[in-house]
Amino acid sequence: MNLKLFLLDKELKTFLAVYLIIVAIGVSIGLIYLSQTTSMTPKGTVERFNGSETKEVELDIPESYPKPIGELLVSTHNHILGLSFIFFSVGLIFYFNSIIKGMLKTVLMVEPLISSIITFGSIWLIRFVDPAFVYLTFLSSLLMYIGFYIIVFISLYELIFRKRRK
């Protein structure tokens, strides 16, 4: 397809740029929430899903409880569906960029989708198999968000700053 972002009508470019900015803000707020609930540390992440360790004192109340299966199911369901729509729409916009081409373009479009499955699957592994899977969660999340922000910024750059040649 020969359609490119910088060649679109001004109105459509504005609409897509505003959409990308709003989606990026929404994803960023999710990261802030993640920071608040896990401190972005392996220990905090494991505690978020496995619950707090308590001392052997009878009245010691844990700060957080192990996540029940129902809550994990709802969270996994919501995140995988929500993020897949976000990554699809942003990836579709990115497809029409003229800056990144070839295999790198394909990898950047597909990677956040694959990483979302690995990220939320590894949360189940943390909870029910071994806390060491937290490092898989960290790696896949990092790749997912880096890929997302790269495609958003490249698309925004082309929509806002790249001009038609006369």
N, C-alpha and C positions, 0 to 999 in steps of 0.2 A: 504494500500500500504506500502511496506517495504522499499521504497526508502528514504534515508536520505541525507540531505545536506552535511554532513561531509564525506559521502561515495562516493560522485561524483568524476569524473575525475578532475585532477588539472585544465585543460583548462576550463571546464564548471564552476568550482568553481570561477575561476578568472573572467570569463565573467559575472556571476551573481553578484559577489561582486562589480565589476566596475559599472554594471547597477544600483545596489542599491545605491551606492555612488552618482552617477549622478542624479538619481531621488530625493534623499534626498537633494542634492544641489539645484535642481530646486524648490522643495517645500519650502526650506528655503529662497530662493530668493523671492518667493511669500509672505512669512511672513514678510520679510524686506519691501517689497512694501506696504503691509498692515500696517505696523508700520509707514511708511512715510505718508500714506494717511489718517490714522485714529488716530494716536498717541497711538493706542491700548487702548483707553479709551472709556467708554460709550458715553461721549459727542462727541468725535471725530467721532465715528462710526455713531451715529445718524445724525450728521452734514454731513457726507459723502453721506448719502442716502436722507436725508430730506432737505438739503441745509442749508446755514448759515442764522441765524437771522439777520435782518437789523434793524437799527434804523429808526425812522419815518422821517428821513431827505430824501428829494427828490432825492438827488444825491448819496446817500449811495449805493455802489455796493457790493453785497454779495461775500464772498470769494469762496463759492461753491453754485451751484444751485441744486434744487431738481432733483434727477435722474428721467429722463423720462422713461416711460414704455418700450420703445424700447431698451434703454441702459440696463435696468434691465433684460430684456428678453435675450439679447445677453450675458451678464455677467453670468446669471444663467445657460443658456444653455452651454456655454463654460466650466464653472467650474464643473458643474455636470458631463458632459461627460468626460472631461479631468481627473478629480479626480477619477471618477469611473474606468477608465482604469488603472490609476496609482495604486489605491487601490486593484484592481483585480490582477494585475501582481505581486505586492509586496505580497499580501495575498497568491497567488498561490505558490510563492517561500517559504513563511513562513510555508505553510502547511507541507512542507517536513522537517521542523526542528525537532530535537529529544529532545529539551529542554523543551518546553511547550506542554502539552498534554490536551486532554479532553475538557471540556466545556470552560475553559479559552482560549484555542487555537481558538475555534469557535468564542467566543466573540471578541477576538482581530482581527480576520479576518473580521468579519461582521461589527463591530462598526464603523470604518471610513466611510463605505458606507452609513450606516444609518445616521450618523452625518452630512454627506455632504448634504443630503436632508433637514435635520432639519436646518442646518446653512443657506443654501441659501433660504429656505422657510421663515425663520424668518426675513431675510432681507426685503422681501416683506411685512411682518407684521409690521416691523419698519416703512417702507415708507407709508403704506396705512391704518394701523390700529392704532398702538400706539407705540411711541418710547420706551416704557418699554420692548418691545420684544428684545431689545438690550441685555438683560441679558440671554435670551435663545440663542441668537447668540453667545455670549461669552462662555457659558457652552458647547454648541454643538461643537463649534470650538476647544475649549480646549480638549475635549474628542477625537475629530477627529485627531488632531495633536499628542496628547500623544499616542494614539493607533498606528498611523502611525510610529512614531519614535521608539516605543517599538518593533514592528515587524521588522523594518529595522535593528535595532541594534542587536536583537537576531539572525536574519538571518546572518548578517555580522559576528557576533561572531562565529557562527558555521562554516561558510564558510572559515574563515581565521584562527581561532585558534584551533578549535576542530580537533583532529587527530584520524585516525583509530587506533583501538587497534590491536596489533600484537600478 
